[in-house]
């Protein structure tokens, strides 16, 4: 009996050692992510994760936004298996999840507290009841402005300005001889760059990508008015070479004190109030994104999230990492290391239940209010057959909006007139939608 007990104990110990060895077996996770400030902080803090997971090594591939999207899309569609963790957004997660290109993230541990995630953020990453990515940060678009410059000129920024008011302010604040530009906006071509912003401007002018019959609506008065306004505004009151400027470039300009106003992602607030990263920390005001004839779809909703491709052979290790990087303790650690205002925003309700965060982060309330107000299911003034504010939730949108964004960026540099460019875009998108089977002329609903 004693011998049997000893043998059982030895067997149990051996099994335990095997399990422990498996848990700590060497694994290298390749993580593809974008070069935004919050992801750079994640990479910097990841050494702490490796210390507590000695068998796991993290290989970072940090890329500019357009390049990242190209690499990840190619890899996921071809099942290339280059990545174990992908940084993707509210566009890719549901489409790729529906294709079963991503691993579902079901039965998450209780201490992850999935109910703490913003409901409308979690919804963007869910298909048929399955979560396919976990949110790293979420953003609306808001307006950043220089309070000191407004005060010096006796100007008052409304709680939600119109785009025409933004233009009027820009005419009074633009002073390039002293290195100050009236307004900075995305001009770099890309469906997630210039078209993210321009999509909300078109929405605010009453436009839409498609009518309920999937007929493209690009060559229509709202698009013409919105695009002409955008190009005129940037050409007269923006920085030189605006077609080279995306989110990161404009963030750098504003943080350096070169922009009087900027309409972009609310996540930039954490950088702009950080004295280590910004020269205008105490001079920045925050308000809602501009509207025009409507506020429907005038502010976007975007979620940068972490997902696991189906091609990975290291699912458990990848799952453990993404849960760490999106957990409440991780958010708290970012606040401790970089300041509470740098906490990744927009994902957890508990962040906005924190009086310390709300009192310290001056952009928190406008971000919270904007995220509550956005409605991707009803993104435009007129009815549409799709979900998504600055995007359209169909696989073809990436190619369509990339083409449109490139042609509009060309018009911004003087290559083509807006009327001609939008007519060309309309014809190209019609061909794409017809080939894909969405739209036939005799079936499409007219405006």
CORBELFEN-V26832 format. One record per backbone hydrogen bond with DSSP energy under -1.0 kcal/mol. NH is the residue of the N-H (numbers start at 1). CO is the residue of the C=O. If there is no record, write none. Layout:
nh = [NH	NH]
co = [CO	CO]
This chain:
nh = [5	6	7	8	9	10	11	12	13	14	15	16	17	18	19	20	21	22	23	24	27	29	31	32	33	35	40	41	42	43	44	45	46	48	50	51	52	56	57	59	61	63	68	69	70	71	72	73	74	75	76	77	78	80	84	85	86	87	88	93	96	97	98	99	100	101	103	105	112	113	116	117	118	122	123	125	126	127	130	132	134	136	137	138	139	142	143	144	145	146	147	150	151	152	153	154	155	163	166	167	168	169	170	171	173	174	175	178	179	180	181	183	184	187	188	193	194	195	197	198	199	200	201	202	203	204	205	206	207	211	214	217	220	224	225	226	227	228	229	230	231	232	233	234	235	236	237	238	244	245	250	251	252	253	254	255	256	257	258	260	262	264	266	268	269	270	272	273	274	277	278	279	283	285	287	288	291	292	293	294	298	302	304	305	306	307	310	312	318	319	320	321	322	323	324	325	327	331	332	333	334	335	336	337	338	339	342	343	349	358	359	360	361	364	367	368	369	370	371	372	373	374	378	388	393	394	397	400	401	402	403	404	405	406	407	408	409	410	411	412	414	415	416	421	422	423	424	425	426	427	428	429	430	431	432	433	434	435	436	437	438	439	443	444]
co = [1	2	3	4	5	6	7	8	9	10	11	12	13	14	15	16	17	18	19	20	55	57	59	85	61	63	36	37	38	39	40	41	42	45	46	47	48	53	27	29	31	33	64	65	66	67	68	69	70	71	72	73	74	75	30	30	307	32	305	89	92	93	94	95	97	96	308	131	109	110	113	114	347	118	119	122	123	130	127	125	306	304	304	345	302	264	287	262	285	260	283	146	147	148	149	151	150	291	162	163	164	165	166	167	169	170	180	175	176	175	258	237	261	245	245	190	188	190	193	194	195	196	197	198	199	200	201	203	202	215	211	209	218	220	221	222	223	224	225	226	227	228	229	230	231	232	233	234	241	242	246	247	248	249	250	251	252	254	253	181	144	142	140	265	266	267	268	269	271	274	274	255	280	145	143	159	161	294	204	204	295	139	137	88	134	86	101	309	314	315	316	317	318	319	320	321	324	327	328	329	330	331	332	333	334	335	339	340	116	354	355	356	357	361	363	364	365	366	367	368	369	370	375	376	387	392	394	396	397	398	399	400	401	402	403	404	405	406	407	408	411	410	414	417	418	419	420	421	422	423	424	425	426	427	428	429	430	431	432	434	433	433	440	440]
